[in-house]
Amino acid sequence: MSRDKREISQKADDDISDKSDNDSDGTATAVEPESSVTVAAWNIHGLASYKQNSLLGYAAASHLDVLAVCETHLLNSEQLVQWQLCVDQPDSRYCWYGRAAVRAGPNERGRGSGGVGLLIRRDWRDFCSPAAPCEHPCLLFVRLDLPNAPHPFFVGVAYAVPIGSARQDTNQHLLTELAELCAQYQRSGMVLVCGDFNTHIACIPSQLLSVSRLSELELDGSHHEADLEEVTVLDRISVDVPPGALVDEVPPAGAAFMDQLDAAGLVVLNGLCAVGDGARAEATFGVRSVIDLILVSTDHWRLMDSVRVLPDARAWVSSDHELIFTKVRYRPADVRAPAGAAEGQQDGSESFPINSTRYSTATKGNPHHFTEYEQACRAVLPELTQSWADRACGGEIDGLSVEDAWAEFTSKLATVCASTLGIRKQRVATGQRIRIAHAHVRQWCHQRRLIWSRIHQLLPSQWKLRRTLEQELKPLSTKIKHRLREQLRVEQQRALQQVERLRRTQLREHWKQLKRVGNLQPKQLSVPAAVVDPAGTEYTEAAEVREQWRQAWGRLAEHRAADARYDAEFHAQVERDECIEPEDDAARAFANSLNCDITLEEVRESLRRLHRGKAVGSDGISAEVLKEGGPAMVESIHYLCSLAFIAAEVPMDWLRGVVVPLHKDGDRRAPLNYRPITLLSLVGKVYTGVLCVRLTQWAEQRGVIVDEQGGFRAGRGCPEQVFALTELIKMRQRAKLDT
């Protein structure tokens, strides 16, 4: 890197870093968030090959987390592949999500128009997932789920063609689709849109419309006089800019554009007085107001910083537009809910947050998948355990509560898992029955896509070239089909061998695999949104539906002595048997062993009994995360269990569960036709497993459990009960008794 470029890089770093030292004292920054994401937008005006490495180098030198790029002019497949190879270089710090440019008309030649994309940090690749494809070719959204963020970020890039262009009519389509997507994404996260909108907004303010009135307004922003009482105006500034230097104070096109954004629930950050320090907001105006804008959803504009310009960007990469950037500031979210909120929901009348983060625990044949994770646990967890011991005041529990220890454990574990294992991507159901595992098959499929792309871009007059390309497709498709059929036969043969192997050892897994091979798996049907009560009344409102489910499942555990099917005599016998006789000295000594401290070996054995691949509870901690943490994980869980045993209380997360309804038969709208299955915390299961072993040994020695019981007892099960029943029947038949 030359000296000039090093100076540019250092100055860019200073421009971005010094802004974080000038926080505003107003209400806009009262939240005082602790984390930030640097987002930038740039119209690159053609991403030619000589610009590509410079763009990646400048973005990395400026420490940009997300860079929205407009007007790439990447039209054909060769250009897209060349750019993708440049991004995929080992020294590159970004990954690319983009769309190709389009032609202005069927007879147009030369470079394409538009082309948008997002450069996102490569180490955030596991947190990114492309949103649903947009209809407009110059609109793209990517969902970003950062591990410590309180909500997902829907980052978008848009490009509107200049007024007077042949594709000018598509701008209205772009804004309409943008409004629809923002209304959809705002319900679950924060929307941030960057791009070149080719519209001067000058100092036109943004207006925040109330949510109650927003649905009633038209997209063009027209509202009645009564609605003005529910509008908050966000002014813009143009400090040190002469009055005649800006474009018209209220340009007609800009006013109409701002009305549409106000109705769509989007705020233009450029030049706002109420965000950041406001001191350099005028940099996004300059002599003429820029047409590159950064938009944010109305619920999150207070977390944003001022939009500023990196003036030296154009010296690094040739472009006729300025690079603008801002920062999204937020407070990192805890893995679990606050203790106060949990206490207020102990009555079960309200729901509690469920950690939906799933970590990548599938080894996929890699024996070293958990190596880095175990090393991180060995480095982090012993310090946490030692801090617990220091705060416990020499064995007393006054200095450390169970809830605080559990909160610190889950927070540390989430950080370790996110940095080593990564976030598991959401599984998308497809119609593909087998996995394309061979490299040459993937290569053939890639070649076929390239040929199809070339065919779609041909003009009608190029029919000879179209016929030639179609002839190339035939043998390629034949090879792919034959190889996939061969692979399917291999997969089926391997599955049948696994079924035969499981038949001799694991009958349950044998039947599961057999149904999977025979395509006999039941369809996954969701629970209907409406319910009916025993009287046949249907409910559709969410609150009423939730109440009906609660009442129906609450009746399952009710004590109904008046029911004719209720065996009152057996209930009285159980109550008599519950009276424990006075113990002798030997029994009293064994009972005292129930109250001894939990040992490390007990926790290790209980942890060993956890099964892999099982559903997790509300805390999102899987069995693989616990079992692969090594000795440091066992010691931390042992300290948690010991603390809970001494304090005679457990964290609320161990008592909560995710109830999953499984349909049995009958009307799917009736809650009583479902069997509730509760998914509990696996760490809590380790603790209860230790207690279960102790109580079982005590009950077996004292004879509390009758000999006839076969369930939930080691060494007994259905085969023993069936054998006893069969022998009794045979004995009665030989004795010629009624059977």
DRENFIBA-201923 format. One record per residue (C-alpha): chain; residue in one letter; x, y, z. Coordinates in steps of 0.25 Angstrom, whole numbers. Example, Ala and Ser with C-alpha at 12.3 -4.5 7.8 and 13.67 -1.06 7.14 Angstrom:
<rs>
R|kette|rest|u|v|w
R|A|a|49|-18|31
R|A|s|55|-4|29
</rs>
This chain:
<rs>
R|kette|rest|u|v|w
R|A|m|0|0|0
R|A|s|6|13|-4
R|A|r|8|25|6
R|A|d|-4|33|0
R|A|k|-13|21|2
R|A|r|-8|19|16
R|A|e|-11|34|19
R|A|i|-25|32|13
R|A|s|-27|20|22
R|A|q|-23|27|34
R|A|k|-31|39|31
R|A|a|-44|30|29
R|A|d|-41|23|42
R|A|d|-41|37|49
R|A|d|-54|42|42
R|A|i|-61|29|47
R|A|s|-55|28|61
R|A|d|-56|43|65
R|A|k|-71|43|63
R|A|s|-73|33|74
R|A|d|-66|43|84
R|A|n|-77|54|82
R|A|d|-90|48|87
R|A|s|-102|57|88
R|A|d|-108|60|102
R|A|g|-122|60|96
R|A|t|-133|50|97
R|A|a|-128|44|84
R|A|t|-116|37|91
R|A|a|-122|35|105
R|A|v|-121|20|103
R|A|e|-106|20|103
R|A|p|-104|7|95
R|A|e|-91|-1|96
R|A|s|-90|-7|82
R|A|s|-90|-1|68
R|A|v|-91|-5|54
R|A|t|-84|4|43
R|A|v|-93|5|31
R|A|a|-89|12|18
R|A|a|-95|15|4
R|A|w|-88|18|-9
R|A|n|-92|19|-23
R|A|i|-79|13|-29
R|A|h|-83|17|-44
R|A|g|-79|4|-50
R|A|l|-71|-7|-43
R|A|a|-61|-9|-53
R|A|s|-49|-19|-51
R|A|y|-39|-9|-48
R|A|k|-48|-3|-36
R|A|q|-52|-16|-30
R|A|n|-39|-18|-21
R|A|s|-39|-4|-18
R|A|l|-53|-4|-13
R|A|l|-51|-16|-4
R|A|g|-38|-10|1
R|A|y|-44|4|5
R|A|a|-56|-3|11
R|A|a|-47|-11|20
R|A|a|-37|1|23
R|A|s|-49|9|27
R|A|h|-55|-2|36
R|A|l|-68|-2|30
R|A|d|-77|-14|35
R|A|v|-88|-12|24
R|A|l|-86|-5|10
R|A|a|-98|-3|1
R|A|v|-93|-2|-13
R|A|c|-101|4|-25
R|A|e|-100|4|-40
R|A|t|-90|-8|-41
R|A|h|-93|-9|-56
R|A|l|-90|-24|-54
R|A|l|-99|-29|-65
R|A|n|-95|-43|-70
R|A|s|-90|-56|-63
R|A|e|-75|-54|-66
R|A|q|-75|-40|-59
R|A|l|-83|-46|-47
R|A|v|-73|-58|-46
R|A|q|-61|-49|-47
R|A|w|-66|-40|-36
R|A|q|-70|-52|-27
R|A|l|-56|-58|-29
R|A|c|-50|-45|-25
R|A|v|-59|-44|-12
R|A|d|-56|-59|-9
R|A|q|-41|-56|-8
R|A|p|-34|-61|5
R|A|d|-30|-47|9
R|A|s|-44|-41|6
R|A|r|-52|-37|19
R|A|y|-65|-37|12
R|A|c|-76|-46|6
R|A|w|-85|-41|-5
R|A|y|-100|-42|-6
R|A|g|-104|-35|-20
R|A|r|-113|-34|-32
R|A|a|-109|-33|-46
R|A|a|-112|-20|-54
R|A|v|-123|-19|-65
R|A|r|-124|-14|-79
R|A|a|-132|-1|-81
R|A|g|-139|-8|-93
R|A|p|-139|-21|-101
R|A|n|-130|-15|-112
R|A|e|-121|-7|-103
R|A|r|-106|-11|-104
R|A|g|-94|-8|-96
R|A|r|-94|-7|-80
R|A|g|-106|-10|-72
R|A|s|-114|0|-63
R|A|g|-114|-1|-48
R|A|g|-109|-13|-41
R|A|v|-109|-13|-26
R|A|g|-102|-21|-15
R|A|l|-97|-22|0
R|A|l|-83|-24|5
R|A|i|-84|-30|19
R|A|r|-73|-34|28
R|A|r|-69|-48|25
R|A|d|-68|-52|40
R|A|w|-83|-49|40
R|A|r|-87|-59|29
R|A|d|-93|-69|38
R|A|f|-102|-57|44
R|A|c|-107|-53|30
R|A|s|-119|-59|22
R|A|p|-124|-53|9
R|A|a|-139|-48|10
R|A|a|-150|-52|1
R|A|p|-146|-48|-14
R|A|c|-151|-34|-18
R|A|e|-159|-32|-30
R|A|h|-152|-19|-34
R|A|p|-138|-23|-40
R|A|c|-131|-11|-32
R|A|l|-136|-15|-18
R|A|l|-130|-25|-9
R|A|f|-131|-28|6
R|A|v|-122|-37|15
R|A|r|-126|-41|29
R|A|l|-115|-39|39
R|A|d|-116|-47|53
R|A|l|-105|-42|62
R|A|p|-103|-51|74
R|A|n|-104|-39|84
R|A|a|-114|-30|77
R|A|p|-128|-29|83
R|A|h|-134|-30|69
R|A|p|-131|-34|55
R|A|f|-126|-24|45
R|A|f|-133|-24|31
R|A|v|-122|-17|23
R|A|g|-126|-12|9
R|A|v|-120|-6|-3
R|A|a|-128|2|-14
R|A|y|-126|9|-27
R|A|a|-136|19|-33
R|A|v|-133|23|-48
R|A|p|-131|37|-51
R|A|i|-143|46|-55
R|A|g|-144|46|-70
R|A|s|-138|32|-72
R|A|a|-145|21|-80
R|A|r|-148|13|-67
R|A|q|-154|25|-59
R|A|d|-167|18|-58
R|A|t|-161|7|-49
R|A|n|-157|17|-38
R|A|q|-172|17|-33
R|A|h|-172|2|-33
R|A|l|-159|2|-25
R|A|l|-165|11|-14
R|A|t|-178|3|-14
R|A|e|-170|-10|-12
R|A|l|-161|-3|-2
R|A|a|-173|2|7
R|A|e|-179|-12|7
R|A|l|-166|-19|11
R|A|c|-163|-9|22
R|A|a|-177|-11|28
R|A|q|-174|-26|28
R|A|y|-160|-25|34
R|A|q|-163|-15|44
R|A|r|-172|-24|52
R|A|s|-160|-33|55
R|A|g|-147|-24|55
R|A|m|-141|-11|50
R|A|v|-141|-7|35
R|A|l|-129|1|30
R|A|v|-129|4|15
R|A|c|-117|11|7
R|A|g|-116|15|-7
R|A|d|-117|25|-18
R|A|f|-131|30|-20
R|A|n|-127|41|-30
R|A|t|-136|51|-22
R|A|h|-132|64|-16
R|A|i|-139|66|-2
R|A|a|-132|79|2
R|A|c|-136|82|16
R|A|i|-150|76|15
R|A|p|-153|70|29
R|A|s|-157|56|32
R|A|q|-171|54|39
R|A|l|-174|43|48
R|A|l|-188|38|47
R|A|s|-195|31|59
R|A|v|-196|16|57
R|A|s|-211|17|59
R|A|r|-213|26|47
R|A|l|-202|21|38
R|A|s|-210|9|33
R|A|e|-221|19|29
R|A|l|-213|28|21
R|A|e|-210|26|6
R|A|l|-196|24|1
R|A|d|-195|38|-5
R|A|g|-195|43|9
R|A|s|-208|51|8
R|A|h|-215|53|21
R|A|h|-226|61|27
R|A|e|-225|73|36
R|A|a|-229|65|48
R|A|d|-217|56|46
R|A|l|-207|67|48
R|A|e|-208|66|63
R|A|e|-202|52|62
R|A|v|-190|56|54
R|A|t|-176|59|60
R|A|v|-167|67|51
R|A|l|-152|64|50
R|A|d|-144|77|44
R|A|r|-132|77|36
R|A|i|-120|86|37
R|A|s|-111|92|26
R|A|v|-100|99|35
R|A|d|-90|108|29
R|A|v|-97|106|15
R|A|p|-100|119|8
R|A|p|-115|121|6
R|A|g|-114|121|-9
R|A|a|-104|109|-10
R|A|l|-115|98|-8
R|A|v|-125|94|-18
R|A|d|-139|99|-17
R|A|e|-144|100|-3
R|A|v|-155|91|-6
R|A|p|-153|83|-19
R|A|p|-166|77|-24
R|A|a|-160|64|-27
R|A|g|-153|63|-13
R|A|a|-166|67|-6
R|A|a|-174|56|-12
R|A|f|-163|46|-9
R|A|m|-163|50|5
R|A|d|-178|49|6
R|A|q|-177|35|1
R|A|l|-166|31|11
R|A|d|-173|37|23
R|A|a|-186|29|19
R|A|a|-177|16|18
R|A|g|-171|19|32
R|A|l|-157|22|28
R|A|v|-148|34|33
R|A|v|-137|40|24
R|A|l|-125|41|33
R|A|n|-118|51|25
R|A|g|-116|64|32
R|A|l|-125|61|44
R|A|c|-123|70|56
R|A|a|-128|60|66
R|A|v|-118|49|63
R|A|g|-104|48|67
R|A|d|-96|61|70
R|A|g|-103|68|58
R|A|a|-90|76|56
R|A|r|-86|70|43
R|A|a|-100|66|38
R|A|e|-98|77|27
R|A|a|-87|69|21
R|A|t|-98|61|14
R|A|f|-103|74|7
R|A|g|-90|81|3
R|A|v|-92|91|-9
R|A|r|-104|83|-14
R|A|s|-111|73|-6
R|A|v|-107|58|-9
R|A|i|-116|48|-15
R|A|d|-110|37|-7
R|A|l|-119|34|5
R|A|i|-120|25|18
R|A|l|-134|22|23
R|A|v|-138|15|36
R|A|s|-151|11|42
R|A|t|-158|21|50
R|A|d|-157|12|63
R|A|h|-142|12|63
R|A|w|-137|26|58
R|A|r|-132|30|72
R|A|l|-122|19|71
R|A|m|-115|25|59
R|A|d|-103|34|58
R|A|s|-102|46|48
R|A|v|-100|43|33
R|A|r|-86|48|29
R|A|v|-77|47|17
R|A|l|-63|41|15
R|A|p|-57|52|6
R|A|d|-45|43|2
R|A|a|-53|32|-3
R|A|r|-53|37|-17
R|A|a|-38|38|-17
R|A|w|-37|23|-14
R|A|v|-48|18|-24
R|A|s|-53|26|-36
R|A|s|-67|30|-35
R|A|d|-76|43|-37
R|A|h|-83|41|-23
R|A|e|-79|43|-9
R|A|l|-78|31|1
R|A|i|-88|34|13
R|A|f|-88|26|26
R|A|t|-94|25|39
R|A|k|-94|16|52
R|A|v|-105|8|58
R|A|r|-104|8|73
R|A|y|-111|-2|82
R|A|r|-110|-8|95
R|A|p|-106|-23|95
R|A|a|-118|-32|98
R|A|d|-116|-42|110
R|A|v|-119|-57|106
R|A|r|-129|-58|117
R|A|a|-140|-48|122
R|A|p|-138|-39|134
R|A|a|-141|-45|147
R|A|g|-152|-35|150
R|A|a|-159|-39|138
R|A|a|-158|-53|141
R|A|e|-164|-51|155
R|A|g|-176|-44|149
R|A|q|-179|-56|141
R|A|q|-179|-67|151
R|A|d|-194|-68|150
R|A|g|-193|-74|136
R|A|s|-203|-64|131
R|A|e|-193|-58|122
R|A|s|-182|-63|112
R|A|f|-168|-61|114
R|A|p|-157|-59|104
R|A|i|-151|-72|97
R|A|n|-136|-72|92
R|A|s|-138|-76|78
R|A|t|-123|-76|75
R|A|r|-118|-89|70
R|A|y|-103|-92|70
R|A|s|-96|-100|59
R|A|t|-94|-114|67
R|A|a|-94|-123|55
R|A|t|-80|-129|53
R|A|k|-83|-133|38
R|A|g|-71|-143|39
R|A|n|-61|-133|44
R|A|p|-55|-139|57
R|A|h|-49|-125|61
R|A|h|-62|-117|60
R|A|f|-63|-115|75
R|A|t|-48|-114|78
R|A|e|-48|-99|78
R|A|y|-61|-98|86
R|A|e|-55|-107|97
R|A|q|-42|-98|97
R|A|a|-51|-86|99
R|A|c|-59|-92|110
R|A|r|-46|-96|117
R|A|a|-41|-82|116
R|A|v|-54|-75|120
R|A|l|-62|-84|130
R|A|p|-51|-86|140
R|A|e|-50|-71|143
R|A|l|-66|-71|144
R|A|t|-66|-82|154
R|A|q|-54|-75|162
R|A|s|-62|-62|162
R|A|w|-74|-70|168
R|A|a|-66|-76|179
R|A|d|-60|-63|183
R|A|r|-74|-56|184
R|A|a|-80|-68|191
R|A|c|-72|-63|204
R|A|g|-66|-76|208
R|A|g|-78|-86|205
R|A|e|-89|-76|209
R|A|i|-99|-73|199
R|A|d|-102|-59|203
R|A|g|-92|-53|194
R|A|l|-97|-60|181
R|A|s|-111|-63|177
R|A|v|-115|-75|168
R|A|e|-122|-65|158
R|A|d|-109|-57|157
R|A|a|-100|-69|155
R|A|w|-109|-75|144
R|A|a|-110|-61|137
R|A|e|-95|-60|136
R|A|f|-93|-75|132
R|A|t|-103|-73|120
R|A|s|-97|-60|116
R|A|k|-83|-66|116
R|A|l|-87|-78|109
R|A|a|-95|-71|98
R|A|t|-82|-62|95
R|A|v|-73|-75|94
R|A|c|-83|-82|85
R|A|a|-85|-71|76
R|A|s|-70|-68|74
R|A|t|-66|-83|72
R|A|l|-78|-91|67
R|A|g|-86|-80|60
R|A|i|-101|-79|58
R|A|r|-108|-90|51
R|A|k|-115|-85|38
R|A|q|-130|-87|37
R|A|r|-133|-99|30
R|A|v|-141|-97|17
R|A|a|-150|-108|12
R|A|t|-147|-112|-2
R|A|g|-152|-123|-12
R|A|q|-138|-129|-13
R|A|r|-138|-143|-8
R|A|i|-123|-145|-8
R|A|r|-111|-136|-5
R|A|i|-102|-132|-17
R|A|a|-89|-136|-11
R|A|h|-80|-138|-22
R|A|a|-71|-126|-27
R|A|h|-73|-129|-42
R|A|v|-88|-130|-40
R|A|r|-87|-116|-34
R|A|q|-78|-111|-45
R|A|w|-88|-116|-56
R|A|c|-100|-110|-49
R|A|h|-92|-97|-49
R|A|q|-88|-98|-63
R|A|r|-103|-100|-67
R|A|r|-107|-88|-59
R|A|l|-97|-80|-67
R|A|i|-102|-85|-80
R|A|w|-117|-82|-76
R|A|s|-113|-68|-72
R|A|r|-106|-65|-85
R|A|i|-119|-71|-93
R|A|h|-128|-61|-85
R|A|q|-119|-49|-89
R|A|l|-119|-52|-104
R|A|l|-127|-43|-113
R|A|p|-137|-49|-123
R|A|s|-128|-47|-135
R|A|q|-117|-56|-128
R|A|w|-125|-69|-130
R|A|k|-113|-77|-136
R|A|l|-105|-74|-123
R|A|r|-117|-78|-115
R|A|r|-118|-92|-123
R|A|t|-103|-94|-120
R|A|l|-105|-92|-106
R|A|e|-117|-101|-105
R|A|q|-109|-112|-111
R|A|e|-98|-110|-101
R|A|l|-109|-112|-90
R|A|k|-114|-125|-94
R|A|p|-101|-134|-91
R|A|l|-99|-126|-78
R|A|s|-113|-129|-73
R|A|t|-112|-143|-77
R|A|k|-99|-145|-69
R|A|i|-105|-138|-57
R|A|k|-118|-147|-58
R|A|h|-110|-160|-59
R|A|r|-100|-156|-47
R|A|l|-112|-152|-38
R|A|r|-119|-165|-41
R|A|e|-106|-173|-38
R|A|q|-105|-165|-25
R|A|l|-119|-167|-21
R|A|r|-117|-182|-22
R|A|v|-105|-181|-14
R|A|e|-112|-173|-3
R|A|q|-124|-183|-3
R|A|q|-115|-195|-2
R|A|r|-107|-188|10
R|A|a|-121|-185|17
R|A|l|-125|-199|15
R|A|q|-112|-204|22
R|A|q|-114|-195|33
R|A|v|-129|-200|35
R|A|e|-124|-214|36
R|A|r|-113|-211|45
R|A|l|-122|-203|55
R|A|r|-132|-215|55
R|A|r|-123|-223|64
R|A|t|-119|-212|73
R|A|q|-129|-200|74
R|A|l|-143|-204|70
R|A|r|-148|-189|72
R|A|e|-138|-183|63
R|A|h|-140|-195|53
R|A|w|-155|-192|51
R|A|k|-152|-177|50
R|A|q|-142|-180|39
R|A|l|-151|-190|32
R|A|k|-162|-179|31
R|A|r|-152|-169|26
R|A|v|-147|-179|15
R|A|g|-162|-182|11
R|A|n|-166|-168|11
R|A|l|-176|-171|22
R|A|q|-173|-159|31
R|A|p|-186|-152|35
R|A|k|-187|-138|29
R|A|q|-184|-126|38
R|A|l|-197|-119|41
R|A|s|-197|-106|48
R|A|v|-207|-103|59
R|A|p|-219|-96|54
R|A|a|-221|-81|58
R|A|a|-235|-83|63
R|A|v|-240|-92|74
R|A|v|-253|-98|78
R|A|d|-258|-101|93
R|A|p|-265|-113|97
R|A|a|-279|-106|94
R|A|g|-275|-104|80
R|A|t|-272|-89|80
R|A|e|-261|-84|71
R|A|y|-251|-74|76
R|A|t|-241|-66|66
R|A|e|-236|-55|74
R|A|a|-221|-57|79
R|A|a|-224|-54|94
R|A|e|-237|-63|94
R|A|v|-229|-74|87
R|A|r|-218|-74|97
R|A|e|-228|-74|108
R|A|q|-236|-86|103
R|A|w|-223|-94|101
R|A|r|-219|-91|116
R|A|q|-233|-95|121
R|A|a|-233|-108|113
R|A|w|-219|-112|118
R|A|g|-222|-108|132
R|A|r|-233|-117|133
R|A|l|-224|-129|130
R|A|a|-218|-128|144
R|A|e|-231|-125|152
R|A|h|-235|-134|163
R|A|r|-249|-138|159
R|A|a|-254|-147|170
R|A|a|-269|-146|165
R|A|d|-264|-153|152
R|A|a|-270|-167|151
R|A|r|-256|-172|145
R|A|y|-249|-167|157
R|A|d|-244|-178|167
R|A|a|-246|-171|180
R|A|e|-242|-184|188
R|A|f|-229|-185|181
R|A|h|-226|-171|184
R|A|a|-229|-173|199
R|A|q|-219|-185|198
R|A|v|-208|-177|192
R|A|e|-210|-166|203
R|A|r|-209|-177|214
R|A|d|-196|-183|207
R|A|e|-190|-169|207
R|A|c|-189|-169|223
R|A|i|-174|-173|225
R|A|e|-172|-181|237
R|A|p|-161|-178|247
R|A|e|-147|-181|242
R|A|d|-137|-189|249
R|A|d|-122|-185|250
R|A|a|-118|-191|237
R|A|a|-129|-185|230
R|A|r|-127|-172|236
R|A|a|-112|-172|232
R|A|f|-116|-175|218
R|A|a|-126|-164|218
R|A|n|-115|-154|222
R|A|s|-108|-158|210
R|A|l|-119|-151|202
R|A|n|-115|-138|208
R|A|c|-100|-139|205
R|A|d|-93|-129|196
R|A|i|-94|-132|181
R|A|t|-81|-138|176
R|A|l|-74|-135|163
R|A|e|-76|-150|159
R|A|e|-91|-149|160
R|A|v|-92|-137|151
R|A|r|-82|-144|141
R|A|e|-91|-157|141
R|A|s|-104|-149|139
R|A|l|-98|-141|128
R|A|r|-93|-154|121
R|A|r|-108|-159|121
R|A|l|-113|-147|113
R|A|h|-116|-151|98
R|A|r|-111|-143|87
R|A|g|-120|-137|76
R|A|k|-132|-135|86
R|A|a|-140|-122|86
R|A|v|-135|-111|95
R|A|g|-143|-103|105
R|A|s|-146|-88|106
R|A|d|-131|-85|109
R|A|g|-127|-91|95
R|A|i|-115|-99|101
R|A|s|-114|-112|94
R|A|a|-108|-125|100
R|A|e|-96|-124|90
R|A|v|-92|-111|96
R|A|l|-92|-117|110
R|A|k|-85|-130|106
R|A|e|-74|-124|98
R|A|g|-70|-113|107
R|A|g|-60|-122|114
R|A|p|-56|-123|129
R|A|a|-58|-107|130
R|A|m|-73|-109|126
R|A|v|-74|-120|136
R|A|e|-68|-112|148
R|A|s|-77|-100|144
R|A|i|-90|-108|144
R|A|h|-86|-115|157
R|A|y|-84|-102|164
R|A|l|-98|-97|159
R|A|c|-104|-110|164
R|A|s|-97|-109|177
R|A|l|-102|-95|179
R|A|a|-116|-98|175
R|A|f|-116|-110|185
R|A|i|-110|-102|197
R|A|a|-120|-91|194
R|A|a|-132|-100|192
R|A|e|-136|-92|180
R|A|v|-134|-93|165
R|A|p|-134|-82|154
R|A|m|-147|-79|148
R|A|d|-142|-84|134
R|A|w|-141|-98|140
R|A|l|-156|-98|144
R|A|r|-161|-92|131
R|A|g|-164|-100|118
R|A|v|-167|-99|104
R|A|v|-181|-106|102
R|A|v|-182|-113|89
R|A|p|-196|-118|85
R|A|l|-196|-132|77
R|A|h|-209|-135|70
R|A|k|-215|-149|74
R|A|d|-228|-150|66
R|A|g|-241|-142|64
R|A|d|-243|-128|61
R|A|r|-230|-120|60
R|A|r|-237|-108|66
R|A|a|-240|-115|79
R|A|p|-229|-113|89
R|A|l|-232|-126|97
R|A|n|-229|-134|84
R|A|y|-214|-130|86
R|A|r|-204|-136|95
R|A|p|-196|-125|102
R|A|i|-181|-128|102
R|A|t|-172|-119|110
R|A|l|-158|-116|107
R|A|l|-150|-113|119
R|A|s|-136|-107|121
R|A|l|-125|-118|119
R|A|v|-116|-112|130
R|A|g|-128|-113|139
R|A|k|-129|-128|135
R|A|v|-115|-130|139
R|A|y|-119|-125|153
R|A|t|-131|-133|154
R|A|g|-124|-145|149
R|A|v|-115|-145|161
R|A|l|-127|-144|170
R|A|c|-134|-155|163
R|A|v|-123|-165|165
R|A|r|-122|-162|180
R|A|l|-137|-163|182
R|A|t|-138|-176|174
R|A|q|-127|-183|182
R|A|w|-134|-178|195
R|A|a|-148|-183|190
R|A|e|-143|-197|185
R|A|q|-136|-199|198
R|A|r|-148|-195|207
R|A|g|-158|-203|198
R|A|v|-166|-191|195
R|A|i|-169|-195|181
R|A|v|-177|-208|180
R|A|d|-171|-220|172
R|A|e|-182|-220|162
R|A|q|-178|-206|156
R|A|g|-169|-207|144
R|A|g|-169|-193|139
R|A|f|-158|-183|142
R|A|r|-149|-194|148
R|A|a|-136|-199|144
R|A|g|-136|-213|138
R|A|r|-151|-214|137
R|A|g|-160|-210|125
R|A|c|-170|-215|116
R|A|p|-164|-229|112
R|A|e|-164|-232|127
R|A|q|-178|-228|129
R|A|v|-183|-236|117
R|A|f|-175|-248|121
R|A|a|-182|-247|135
R|A|l|-196|-245|129
R|A|t|-194|-257|119
R|A|e|-189|-266|130
R|A|l|-201|-263|139
R|A|i|-211|-266|128
R|A|k|-204|-279|125
R|A|m|-205|-283|140
R|A|r|-219|-280|141
R|A|q|-222|-287|128
R|A|r|-215|-300|133
R|A|a|-223|-299|146
R|A|k|-235|-297|138
R|A|l|-239|-284|144
R|A|d|-247|-273|138
R|A|t|-237|-265|130
</rs>
